[in-house]
Amino acid sequence: MENKRTRGNFNVMCRLVGLVKPLAPVMVCAVLLGVAGFLCAIFIPVLGVYALLDTLLAAAPIALGTVCILLPILAVARGVLHYAEQGCNHFIAFKLLALIRDKVFGVLRQLAPAKLEGRDKGDLIAVLTADIELLEVFYAHTISPICIAAIVSIVMACFMGSYAPLLGLYAALAYAIIGIGIPVAAAKGARKSGENFRAEFGALNGFVLDSLRGVRESLQYNDGAHRLAQINQRTDALAGQERRLKEAGGTAQAVTGAIILLLDGGMLALTGSLCASGTISFDGALVCTVALMSSFGPVIALANLGTGLQNTFAAGNRVLDILDEQPAVKEVVGGKDIVFSGADARRVTFGYGDSEILKEVTLHIPQNQVVGITGRSGSGKSTLLKLLMRFWDTDLGRVEISGENIKGINTASLRAAESFVEQDTVLFHDSIEENVKIANRDATHEQVVEACKKASIYDFIMTLPQGYDTPVGELGDTLSGGERQRLGVARAFLHDAPFILLDEPTSNLDSLNEAVILHSLAEERANKTVVLVSHRASTMRIADTTYSVENGRMS
């Protein structure tokens, strides 16, 4: 990502918690259910102590008969409350994952195409799938456990403090050590491993995706063994990162268990000392000791989060990178609508980063004419078309459509006025007709057929067993480059925009199909304006005016 940031875990957590606002009532319900459930579990052994005291000393505050009634009630209530709490947490988690995906796709739509060109698609797929999915751990198993642990710790510290204030303070310190000290210390050691794991996971996704796309080339040049070795090497590195995270988690759990035993021993020594001095009675000492021993459950859940959450925070950081990314070109909704009457580039200068592509380019595109642009690869021809589409904004100078600065034209109006056909046509895993109809969802079948005839693809489609219902395969892999290109041209004809931008539209076509498409374009010049980029001299024959771009300058 271009916008990669290293945020602190607390910052990431606050940002992710902020997304819970729409479901805050459900979260409050989950916390209350969790608190009630843990208190039921904690007081089952405490009630057992009361029953023992009533049997031995006949001096317990709760009689044995009452305890026998309460114990099964608390046991059943614990199960019901825990189930309800988990139900609320998972409802929140899956609802929020849907909301986050919606936000991410909304941002990607704004970032496209400028900020997504050149992005590692495999890494992006990892963010959209695995990273967002991993946030379920945070929303279902982190937010409410933190709140539950805090509330239960306060309640239990007050309960033990009612016997002796010193016992309440000791309990509060014990909870803080387990629930705050250990996870914070563990998180510092595991954070880097978590970030590295998510980064390497995304990189591996990208590498595997590239390998699948290039499997034919790997077979042709006998490079499969080398490619497999690289995948194994990356997989081993990823496994190493995961092993380090697991080792850190295991160490944290072992340390947590040892410290809890020490804290239990400290409580036993403290209550014994207070009982010997007469500060508390024997029953108070026994109840408080058992209460502390049985009440570490909520804070143990937090202690285990120290290392386990590093993966989640790293995933959250990558998702936030996308949500915080600013588009290179912002959509215009409060500007002007246009009726196309020509276009101009006025002293346009533009570059990608430090690389200047176009320098003070001036170009006039009259209405209802075909303007040809030629030049060597890398001279800026395609870039100029993208500026006319406002995929990018100029660094200097201005682009005008119908006499209006393109930056002030409503994006919807601009898209309605323009059709853009790139050299590489992207097809979706759908039928031929549906792929063409993305240019005009309201088009009839007859209009689709007419557009395909103009693009010289009709005869080919009619040879297919399913005709227009034929699936094109993922990324159009079942079609040749020329067939995909002609479907792209058919889209442009179906869109029926007055301004058509064509980037090497016949590069993959034979002379016969090229002639059919050029003839269709020539017939459209009465009510269409066409900008035609091509290396082919035969393609340029229909141009009324031809410009040449060399070293970023127009001539």
DOVEX-113713 format. One line per field, with one value per residue (C-alpha): residue in three letters; x, y, z. Coordinates in Angstrom, 3 decimals, padded with zeros to 6 digits. Example, Ala and Ser with C-alpha at 12.3 -4.5 7.8 and 13.67 -1.06 7.14 Angstrom:
2
kolkol: ALA:SER
xx: 012.300:013.670
yy: -004.500:-001.060
zz: 007.800:007.140
This chain:
555
kolkol: MET:GLU:ASN:LYS:ARG:THR:ARG:GLY:ASN:PHE:ASN:VAL:MET:CYS:ARG:LEU:VAL:GLY:LEU:VAL:LYS:PRO:LEU:ALA:PRO:VAL:MET:VAL:CYS:ALA:VAL:LEU:LEU:GLY:VAL:ALA:GLY:PHE:LEU:CYS:ALA:ILE:PHE:ILE:PRO:VAL:LEU:GLY:VAL:TYR:ALA:LEU:LEU:ASP:THR:LEU:LEU:ALA:ALA:ALA:PRO:ILE:ALA:LEU:GLY:THR:VAL:CYS:ILE:LEU:LEU:PRO:ILE:LEU:ALA:VAL:ALA:ARG:GLY:VAL:LEU:HIS:TYR:ALA:GLU:GLN:GLY:CYS:ASN:HIS:PHE:ILE:ALA:PHE:LYS:LEU:LEU:ALA:LEU:ILE:ARG:ASP:LYS:VAL:PHE:GLY:VAL:LEU:ARG:GLN:LEU:ALA:PRO:ALA:LYS:LEU:GLU:GLY:ARG:ASP:LYS:GLY:ASP:LEU:ILE:ALA:VAL:LEU:THR:ALA:ASP:ILE:GLU:LEU:LEU:GLU:VAL:PHE:TYR:ALA:HIS:THR:ILE:SER:PRO:ILE:CYS:ILE:ALA:ALA:ILE:VAL:SER:ILE:VAL:MET:ALA:CYS:PHE:MET:GLY:SER:TYR:ALA:PRO:LEU:LEU:GLY:LEU:TYR:ALA:ALA:LEU:ALA:TYR:ALA:ILE:ILE:GLY:ILE:GLY:ILE:PRO:VAL:ALA:ALA:ALA:LYS:GLY:ALA:ARG:LYS:SER:GLY:GLU:ASN:PHE:ARG:ALA:GLU:PHE:GLY:ALA:LEU:ASN:GLY:PHE:VAL:LEU:ASP:SER:LEU:ARG:GLY:VAL:ARG:GLU:SER:LEU:GLN:TYR:ASN:ASP:GLY:ALA:HIS:ARG:LEU:ALA:GLN:ILE:ASN:GLN:ARG:THR:ASP:ALA:LEU:ALA:GLY:GLN:GLU:ARG:ARG:LEU:LYS:GLU:ALA:GLY:GLY:THR:ALA:GLN:ALA:VAL:THR:GLY:ALA:ILE:ILE:LEU:LEU:LEU:ASP:GLY:GLY:MET:LEU:ALA:LEU:THR:GLY:SER:LEU:CYS:ALA:SER:GLY:THR:ILE:SER:PHE:ASP:GLY:ALA:LEU:VAL:CYS:THR:VAL:ALA:LEU:MET:SER:SER:PHE:GLY:PRO:VAL:ILE:ALA:LEU:ALA:ASN:LEU:GLY:THR:GLY:LEU:GLN:ASN:THR:PHE:ALA:ALA:GLY:ASN:ARG:VAL:LEU:ASP:ILE:LEU:ASP:GLU:GLN:PRO:ALA:VAL:LYS:GLU:VAL:VAL:GLY:GLY:LYS:ASP:ILE:VAL:PHE:SER:GLY:ALA:ASP:ALA:ARG:ARG:VAL:THR:PHE:GLY:TYR:GLY:ASP:SER:GLU:ILE:LEU:LYS:GLU:VAL:THR:LEU:HIS:ILE:PRO:GLN:ASN:GLN:VAL:VAL:GLY:ILE:THR:GLY:ARG:SER:GLY:SER:GLY:LYS:SER:THR:LEU:LEU:LYS:LEU:LEU:MET:ARG:PHE:TRP:ASP:THR:ASP:LEU:GLY:ARG:VAL:GLU:ILE:SER:GLY:GLU:ASN:ILE:LYS:GLY:ILE:ASN:THR:ALA:SER:LEU:ARG:ALA:ALA:GLU:SER:PHE:VAL:GLU:GLN:ASP:THR:VAL:LEU:PHE:HIS:ASP:SER:ILE:GLU:GLU:ASN:VAL:LYS:ILE:ALA:ASN:ARG:ASP:ALA:THR:HIS:GLU:GLN:VAL:VAL:GLU:ALA:CYS:LYS:LYS:ALA:SER:ILE:TYR:ASP:PHE:ILE:MET:THR:LEU:PRO:GLN:GLY:TYR:ASP:THR:PRO:VAL:GLY:GLU:LEU:GLY:ASP:THR:LEU:SER:GLY:GLY:GLU:ARG:GLN:ARG:LEU:GLY:VAL:ALA:ARG:ALA:PHE:LEU:HIS:ASP:ALA:PRO:PHE:ILE:LEU:LEU:ASP:GLU:PRO:THR:SER:ASN:LEU:ASP:SER:LEU:ASN:GLU:ALA:VAL:ILE:LEU:HIS:SER:LEU:ALA:GLU:GLU:ARG:ALA:ASN:LYS:THR:VAL:VAL:LEU:VAL:SER:HIS:ARG:ALA:SER:THR:MET:ARG:ILE:ALA:ASP:THR:THR:TYR:SER:VAL:GLU:ASN:GLY:ARG:MET:SER
xx: 000.000:001.208:-000.362:001.218:001.345:002.643:-000.080:000.195:-001.967:-003.982:-004.621:-005.728:-007.962:-009.629:-010.254:-011.785:-013.891:-015.206:-016.838:-019.008:-021.160:-024.097:-024.275:-023.502:-026.768:-025.988:-022.437:-023.751:-026.077:-023.158:-021.069:-023.872:-024.538:-020.827:-020.481:-023.498:-022.197:-018.725:-020.160:-022.303:-019.198:-017.112:-019.699:-020.313:-017.108:-017.718:-021.134:-019.430:-017.266:-020.372:-021.916:-018.728:-018.653:-022.313:-021.647:-018.518:-019.163:-022.870:-021.968:-022.086:-024.114:-025.856:-027.371:-026.553:-030.119:-030.051:-026.694:-028.090:-030.867:-028.603:-025.820:-027.820:-029.478:-026.084:-024.713:-027.603:-027.565:-023.825:-024.388:-027.349:-025.662:-022.425:-024.345:-026.296:-023.115:-021.344:-024.414:-024.406:-020.654:-020.755:-023.798:-021.785:-018.700:-020.348:-022.513:-019.452:-017.415:-020.154:-020.083:-016.279:-016.300:-018.856:-016.643:-013.523:-015.182:-016.551:-013.036:-011.574:-014.161:-012.976:-009.309:-009.757:-008.203:-005.373:-004.399:-004.906:-002.678:000.428:-000.923:-000.106:-003.476:-002.689:-001.929:-005.130:-007.124:-005.541:-006.752:-010.271:-010.592:-008.218:-007.421:-011.030:-012.102:-009.465:-011.126:-013.841:-011.446:-011.364:-015.091:-016.263:-013.516:-011.827:-014.024:-016.599:-014.009:-012.049:-015.183:-016.290:-012.883:-012.837:-016.333:-015.909:-012.532:-014.083:-016.998:-014.733:-012.231:-015.127:-016.462:-013.116:-012.572:-015.769:-013.935:-010.765:-009.697:-006.210:-007.662:-009.561:-006.392:-004.429:-007.128:-007.188:-003.383:-003.527:-006.154:-004.116:-000.970:-002.744:-005.144:-002.901:000.737:001.126:-000.741:001.080:004.466:003.606:002.296:005.572:007.500:005.079:003.997:006.737:006.127:002.422:003.088:005.634:003.239:000.416:002.816:004.348:000.900:-000.195:003.036:002.568:-000.987:000.336:003.077:000.644:-001.769:001.065:002.099:-001.420:-001.723:001.650:001.382:001.520:004.733:006.234:005.433:006.651:010.063:010.337:010.435:007.905:010.471:012.057:008.663:007.653:010.899:010.152:006.645:008.053:010.653:007.995:005.736:008.577:009.273:005.578:005.497:008.533:006.732:003.682:005.845:007.374:003.899:002.812:005.950:005.349:001.740:002.766:005.378:002.804:000.355:003.013:004.099:000.444:-000.174:002.938:002.110:-001.472:-000.144:002.155:-000.711:-002.924:-000.138:000.256:-003.490:-003.372:-000.454:-002.179:-005.517:-003.690:-001.799:-004.944:-006.815:-003.973:-004.047:-007.809:-008.513:-010.758:-012.355:-011.471:-014.546:-013.609:-010.071:-011.348:-014.033:-011.638:-008.924:-011.332:-012.960:-009.618:-008.623:-011.909:-012.108:-009.079:-011.097:-011.992:-008.442:-006.840:-008.819:-007.079:-003.647:-004.026:-004.828:-001.353:000.185:-002.938:-004.129:-000.916:-002.045:-005.415:-003.963:-001.621:-004.629:-006.583:-003.683:-003.707:-007.487:-007.161:-004.447:-007.094:-009.801:-007.412:-006.102:-006.959:-008.020:-005.830:-009.025:-012.122:-015.574:-017.456:-021.151:-021.896:-020.346:-021.664:-023.381:-022.260:-023.464:-020.388:-019.134:-015.407:-012.376:-009.024:-005.767:-004.112:-000.396:-000.832:002.082:001.816:004.021:003.867:005.885:009.204:008.857:007.487:005.398:003.750:005.159:003.082:000.917:-001.751:-004.391:-007.686:-010.342:-013.191:-016.677:-017.637:-014.088:-011.610:-008.324:-005.393:-002.439:000.748:004.089:006.493:005.633:006.012:005.640:002.464:-000.329:-002.314:-001.659:-003.275:-006.434:-006.552:-006.327:-009.245:-011.159:-009.990:-008.521:-005.703:-005.573:-002.973:000.049:-000.003:-002.314:-005.926:-008.146:-011.451:-014.572:-017.189:-015.230:-015.440:-012.489:-012.789:-012.195:-015.529:-017.676:-019.914:-018.310:-021.561:-022.022:-018.406:-018.718:-021.975:-020.231:-017.194:-016.411:-012.906:-011.518:-008.104:-005.728:-006.315:-010.050:-011.111:-013.974:-015.938:-016.795:-020.202:-021.927:-020.887:-024.099:-023.726:-020.119:-021.173:-024.166:-022.029:-021.794:-025.581:-027.627:-030.895:-029.897:-032.088:-030.740:-031.174:-028.999:-026.309:-026.395:-026.079:-023.082:-021.396:-021.951:-020.238:-017.339:-017.008:-017.619:-021.171:-020.167:-017.840:-020.524:-023.013:-020.593:-020.698:-023.188:-024.726:-024.341:-024.628:-025.194:-021.719:-019.640:-016.324:-014.432:-012.545:-010.792:-011.979:-009.408:-011.586:-011.313:-008.376:-006.877:-008.570:-011.973:-011.677:-010.627:-013.632:-015.969:-014.374:-015.149:-018.718:-019.103:-018.076:-020.655:-023.361:-022.521:-023.332:-021.373:-020.612:-016.870:-015.003:-011.402:-009.698:-006.270:-004.821:-008.288:-007.047:-003.649:-004.784:-006.925:-006.305:-006.745:-010.280:-011.689:-009.771:-011.399:-014.909:-014.353:-012.794:-015.686:-018.120:-016.161:-016.121:-019.896:-020.257:-018.322:-021.531:-022.546:-019.423:-016.023:-013.220:-009.665:-007.731:-004.337:-002.516:000.865:-000.754:-000.662:-003.738:-005.706:-004.758:-006.284:-009.700:-008.300:-009.193:-006.209:-003.154:-000.841:002.468:003.710:007.472:009.249:006.102:005.589:002.896:003.550
yy: 000.000:003.505:004.742:002.254:003.525:002.044:002.717:001.762:-001.129:001.234:003.514:000.577:-000.691:002.717:003.024:-000.454:000.152:003.333:001.204:-000.485:002.635:001.424:-001.747:-000.212:-001.447:-005.038:-004.632:-003.347:-006.352:-008.718:-007.137:-007.368:-010.981:-011.777:-010.122:-011.993:-015.282:-014.943:-013.938:-017.080:-019.185:-017.440:-017.727:-021.456:-022.368:-019.460:-020.891:-024.252:-022.610:-021.225:-024.719:-026.165:-023.483:-024.035:-027.750:-027.400:-024.222:-023.604:-019.935:-019.273:-016.281:-018.621:-021.876:-025.251:-025.723:-022.358:-023.201:-026.485:-024.535:-021.778:-023.997:-025.654:-022.329:-020.632:-023.558:-023.451:-019.639:-019.681:-021.819:-019.780:-016.434:-017.533:-018.749:-015.483:-013.414:-015.297:-014.975:-011.187:-010.944:-012.971:-011.054:-007.854:-009.366:-010.628:-007.523:-005.304:-007.399:-006.781:-003.043:-002.940:-004.761:-002.269:000.617:-000.918:-001.552:001.995:003.357:001.110:002.453:005.988:004.999:003.308:003.385:005.786:004.455:000.789:000.703:-001.308:-002.546:-006.087:-007.710:-010.765:-008.575:-006.609:-009.851:-010.883:-007.637:-008.028:-011.636:-012.890:-009.587:-008.436:-011.937:-011.917:-008.858:-011.256:-012.217:-008.605:-007.942:-011.318:-012.108:-008.862:-005.814:-007.358:-009.531:-006.366:-004.664:-007.829:-008.298:-004.700:-004.883:-008.334:-007.313:-004.242:-006.267:-008.965:-006.470:-004.737:-008.084:-009.076:-005.507:-005.794:-008.312:-006.206:-003.217:-004.692:-007.817:-005.696:-003.802:-007.036:-008.515:-005.370:-005.517:-009.222:-008.592:-005.700:-007.818:-010.618:-008.534:-005.542:-006.223:-009.592:-008.777:-005.448:-007.088:-009.966:-007.583:-005.657:-008.796:-010.202:-007.081:-007.166:-010.853:-010.169:-007.358:-009.446:-012.397:-010.372:-008.715:-012.042:-013.636:-010.933:-011.275:-015.061:-014.543:-012.276:-014.714:-017.656:-015.563:-014.645:-018.304:-019.405:-016.762:-017.673:-021.444:-021.889:-019.865:-021.858:-025.119:-023.810:-022.812:-025.645:-023.175:-025.031:-026.522:-023.138:-021.511:-024.283:-023.853:-020.128:-020.864:-023.379:-020.860:-018.198:-020.724:-021.773:-018.134:-017.601:-020.746:-019.437:-016.195:-018.136:-020.424:-017.403:-016.073:-019.450:-019.712:-016.227:-017.175:-020.393:-018.560:-015.940:-018.650:-020.454:-017.214:-016.335:-019.687:-019.372:-015.830:-016.812:-019.571:-017.066:-014.578:-017.307:-018.201:-014.531:-014.246:-017.341:-015.893:-012.494:-013.906:-016.195:-013.239:-011.125:-014.036:-014.592:-010.888:-010.955:-008.531:-011.063:-014.301:-017.760:-017.895:-014.522:-015.748:-018.924:-017.161:-014.473:-016.997:-019.176:-016.109:-014.897:-018.352:-018.753:-015.217:-015.045:-016.326:-012.915:-011.515:-014.743:-014.163:-010.776:-012.233:-014.603:-011.676:-010.172:-012.339:-013.659:-010.168:-009.131:-010.861:-009.162:-005.700:-006.137:-007.098:-004.133:-001.834:-003.039:-002.543:000.964:001.715:001.300:003.195:006.127:006.220:009.440:009.169:010.807:012.115:012.927:012.307:015.496:015.603:019.307:020.524:021.011:018.623:018.845:018.272:017.188:019.687:018.953:018.606:020.342:019.787:023.126:023.099:019.848:018.572:015.280:012.614:009.536:010.367:011.856:010.618:013.290:011.748:014.730:018.243:021.266:019.222:021.148:019.257:020.310:017.656:019.074:017.646:014.877:014.217:011.372:012.470:010.064:009.983:008.079:007.699:005.214:003.073:005.041:008.417:009.281:008.445:006.246:008.659:011.463:009.366:008.707:012.450:012.982:010.356:012.098:008.931:011.288:015.063:017.146:018.501:021.699:022.986:021.908:019.510:020.854:019.049:021.208:024.270:023.333:022.439:018.680:019.069:020.887:018.477:016.053:012.626:010.926:013.409:012.941:009.138:009.357:011.492:009.217:005.648:004.279:001.110:000.022:-002.363:-005.079:-005.671:-007.055:-009.549:-010.863:-014.488:-014.212:-014.620:-012.715:-010.687:-009.688:-008.674:-006.388:-005.007:-003.526:-000.560:-000.120:-002.228:-001.051:-002.228:-004.735:-007.930:-006.386:-003.417:-005.800:-007.673:-004.447:-003.318:-006.702:-006.464:-003.064:-004.557:-007.502:-010.084:-011.126:-013.924:-015.465:-015.378:-017.122:-020.046:-020.767:-023.434:-021.071:-017.901:-014.772:-016.919:-018.467:-018.016:-016.304:-017.848:-016.097:-012.986:-014.012:-016.822:-018.862:-016.144:-014.969:-011.506:-010.332:-011.639:-009.910:-006.707:-006.781:-007.279:-004.168:-002.228:-003.597:-002.153:001.261:001.092:-000.020:002.790:005.164:008.076:011.070:010.968:007.683:007.109:004.085:002.888:000.476:-000.989:-003.120:-004.259:-007.887:-008.005:-009.223:-006.815:-008.018:-007.451:-004.179:-002.989:-003.809:-001.907:001.092:001.167:001.245:004.092:006.035:005.698:006.985:010.213:012.056:012.047:010.817:012.269:009.702:009.850:006.942:005.850:003.312:002.232:000.945:003.196:001.355:002.351:006.012:006.186:007.130:010.008:013.552:014.898:013.038:014.095:012.559:012.320:012.082:012.429:013.806:016.558:016.878:017.652
zz: 000.000:-000.751:002.455:004.848:008.401:011.595:014.131:017.772:018.929:021.128:018.144:015.991:018.782:019.234:015.496:015.326:018.455:016.833:014.141:016.812:017.359:015.217:017.334:020.747:022.409:021.423:022.754:026.112:026.276:025.566:028.340:030.905:029.989:030.244:033.653:034.995:033.563:035.109:038.490:038.404:037.717:040.387:043.140:042.624:044.572:046.977:047.781:048.262:050.929:052.614:052.597:054.128:056.814:057.635:058.002:060.113:062.095:061.687:061.309:057.549:056.235:053.784:055.034:053.485:052.194:050.446:048.872:047.529:045.809:044.439:043.065:040.241:039.431:039.044:037.008:034.533:034.430:033.675:030.580:029.330:029.931:028.247:025.200:024.989:025.387:022.604:020.395:020.838:020.241:017.039:015.791:016.279:014.654:011.469:011.125:011.447:009.008:006.444:007.212:006.980:003.633:002.371:003.519:001.985:-001.385:-001.314:-000.767:-003.482:-005.897:-005.121:-005.384:-008.764:-011.188:-010.335:-006.890:-007.830:-010.909:-010.152:-006.816:-005.799:-006.505:-004.383:-001.360:-001.980:-002.117:001.199:002.792:001.388:002.535:005.232:006.978:007.272:008.326:011.074:012.645:013.804:016.629:017.776:017.639:018.968:021.491:022.538:023.125:025.441:027.300:028.158:029.507:031.294:032.929:034.147:035.666:037.217:038.699:040.312:041.705:043.138:044.556:046.337:047.547:049.083:050.294:052.310:054.520:054.700:052.524:052.186:050.570:048.043:047.115:046.773:044.511:042.347:041.995:041.098:038.406:036.997:036.774:034.897:032.805:031.969:032.775:031.051:027.795:027.417:027.947:025.613:022.946:022.799:022.059:019.482:017.607:014.975:014.301:013.793:011.318:009.427:009.294:007.709:005.230:004.195:003.976:001.516:-000.474:-000.693:-001.966:-004.702:-005.658:-005.880:-007.973:-010.361:-010.530:-011.455:-014.139:-015.586:-015.306:-019.107:-019.334:-016.473:-018.288:-021.637:-020.310:-017.777:-014.898:-012.740:-010.332:-009.707:-009.173:-006.756:-004.846:-004.463:-003.177:-000.681:000.456:001.049:002.775:005.111:005.957:006.725:008.862:010.743:011.554:012.716:014.856:016.589:017.330:018.729:020.857:022.236:023.001:024.748:026.812:027.839:028.933:030.981:032.644:033.341:035.032:037.167:038.280:039.141:041.401:043.084:043.524:044.963:047.384:048.298:048.978:051.178:053.160:053.449:054.629:057.065:058.480:058.829:060.408:062.920:063.853:064.335:061.474:059.751:060.838:059.580:057.353:055.811:055.129:053.472:051.399:050.098:049.220:047.265:045.682:044.284:043.069:041.184:039.734:037.400:034.422:032.898:033.212:031.958:028.742:028.471:029.243:026.296:024.002:024.325:021.606:019.911:019.021:017.271:014.103:014.386:015.020:012.052:009.909:011.272:010.435:006.814:006.553:008.019:005.437:002.748:004.635:005.210:001.634:-000.187:-003.849:-006.474:-008.102:-006.063:-007.494:-008.392:-007.462:-007.088:-010.334:-013.851:-016.248:-019.881:-023.408:-025.347:-027.926:-028.184:-025.947:-025.377:-023.546:-022.743:-021.879:-019.933:-017.874:-016.000:-014.457:-012.236:-009.135:-010.208:-013.802:-016.137:-018.950:-020.681:-020.900:-021.979:-024.346:-026.237:-028.209:-029.830:-030.463:-032.602:-032.324:-034.803:-035.997:-035.654:-034.090:-034.315:-031.902:-032.702:-030.984:-029.505:-026.484:-023.271:-024.995:-023.066:-025.538:-023.147:-020.292:-022.303:-022.738:-018.985:-018.339:-020.746:-018.725:-015.507:-014.079:-013.071:-012.658:-014.463:-012.602:-014.679:-017.373:-017.784:-019.656:-020.950:-022.112:-023.851:-022.755:-019.062:-016.838:-016.394:-012.639:-012.283:-014.297:-012.396:-012.602:-013.623:-016.487:-017.601:-017.626:-019.587:-022.239:-022.672:-023.708:-023.150:-024.708:-023.464:-025.202:-022.587:-022.105:-018.720:-018.827:-015.861:-015.090:-016.724:-020.092:-023.203:-023.167:-019.526:-020.169:-023.006:-021.075:-018.304:-020.690:-020.593:-018.172:-019.762:-023.252:-025.070:-026.612:-030.049:-029.050:-027.765:-031.075:-033.066:-030.970:-031.501:-035.259:-035.339:-033.345:-035.797:-033.060:-034.016:-036.409:-033.815:-031.101:-033.393:-033.839:-030.097:-028.884:-026.309:-028.353:-026.217:-023.105:-023.423:-020.216:-020.958:-018.027:-015.271:-016.660:-020.124:-020.338:-022.723:-025.398:-027.480:-027.097:-030.291:-029.184:-025.834:-027.575:-029.909:-026.935:-025.411:-028.600:-028.523:-025.042:-026.357:-029.158:-026.697:-024.272:-027.152:-025.669:-027.951:-027.101:-027.743:-026.612:-028.156:-027.000:-029.584:-030.328:-033.241:-031.932:-031.589:-034.744:-038.266:-041.178:-041.989:-038.480:-038.237:-041.439:-040.143:-036.895:-038.646:-041.093:-038.142:-036.553:-039.818:-040.066:-036.495:-037.123:-037.990:-034.325:-032.506:-031.671:-031.641:-030.274:-031.727:-030.348:-032.506:-033.900:-037.092:-040.148:-041.492:-038.384:-038.797:-042.269:-040.931:-038.821:-039.876:-037.914:-036.657:-033.825:-032.824:-029.228:-028.739:-025.391:-023.796:-026.382:-029.033:-032.665
